[in-house]
């Protein structure tokens, strides 16, 4: 790859679930595993329609509320921990990744700092990055443990942007639009746009029409469609104006 053909975004932040790893079926099964002892049935349709955009804590809170059950924060955190081994066991056996994910992480990390900003748990992200063979290319992981609120709250992307500024050693010089984000959910897109970052939305989990209404700078059907040419054109239209 000639550098003259490379996109020139100065840093890249990746969402994880639904962007790099195709693990929503693993999450669904792990939620069902954790809820089964409580006699709470989580149907496939309810998961896809109601709970897909939540982190674990938010999903359990919403599920309990929808089933007319009150839960303290401590009880909800217990459920998050109860789900963790179910996810890890299933992911180690059947984790799928999106075509082109490892290649794109390597490409973007060769151009500048690359990080992950996700509502997933840190050990889940570590497992996925190791599975992709790109753990050494990712300099920052912002996971559910590192934020007080999940997306669409912008806290995670603010941490990612501040980290990129530190990595580049020119905090005042790095403009938000020079940081590229790959997202798949309206909540994640909203969080990144709140900081002013440039967002590529991938139609892995939601339809293209839904994503085009979010304000994302570019909507692509698949991660593998994020070509050098697409990203360079996006940079020139978004940043090099």
Order of alpha helices (4+ residues) and beta strands (2+ residues): beta-alpha-alpha-alpha-alpha-beta-alpha-beta-alpha-beta-alpha-beta-alpha-beta-alpha
